[in-house]
Amino acid sequence: MAQHTPIQLNGRPVGTGAFPLIITPLVGRTPSDLTAELEAILPKKPDLLEWRIDFFEGIADIDLVIETARRVKRAAGPVPILLTRRSTTEGGQPIPIPEPAVIAMYCRACEERCIDLIDYELSNAPEHLRQLREVSSGNGIPMIMSYHNFEFTPDIDALLGRFVQAQKLGADIAKVAVMPKDPQDVLTLLSATYQASQATSIPLISMSMGGIGSISRIMGWVYGSAATFAVGKSSSAPGQIAIDDLRATLAIVRRAVNG
């Protein structure tokens, strides 16, 4: 089995201690939509919430973003908030602001400490990655550096390279999500995750998307993935499993794997 490096905040593991963490997306377009999502999701006790702010209609109003982030954080209580603007090139929604404004939004959120983690793609400009890494680190906000491919699954060396690249650039967590064309692609993703767990020292998150890839959301932790994504109210990517179903399935798999 792969080595398990847990995701931590302030030196403490996130969640209840069960591996992997279950992350549930928030994709509301308005503050009231987000409130309704939280009311539906929080009773299901996710380990972490991901606010996919590229779905948020008010993304261009940085003051509204910060105010809304504070409301979400208050409502979530002990559940940490991951702030993610997913770029359109990696499966995100179109947004009405340029990349410098996205960086400014992330930086303000880090400085205000109204979120607990951030996610930013490795494919972004190196100067933007460096700037955001400096600000997040300076404010004690862990940073996920991620890679998403909604078209296909690159070969194992390329996937391993993404994990290693994230660590070299100073990421606190490395994430890789890819689309399989056949079951062999899912095995490629899992194998790359296992190899990366031996070659890096930071937590990893990985998944193979779509229906074929859904097995990776259940078994990825065996190969070194520290977290998996589940549907609380609405999904943010193909292949996500309902949180109650995923938790029950993970419990069965844990018993079988751990003997």
Summary of the structure (lengths in Angstrom):
residues: 259
radius of gyration: 17.0
end to end distance: 12.9
largest distance: 51.6
contacts: 914
relative contact order: 0.15
helix: 47%
strand: 19%
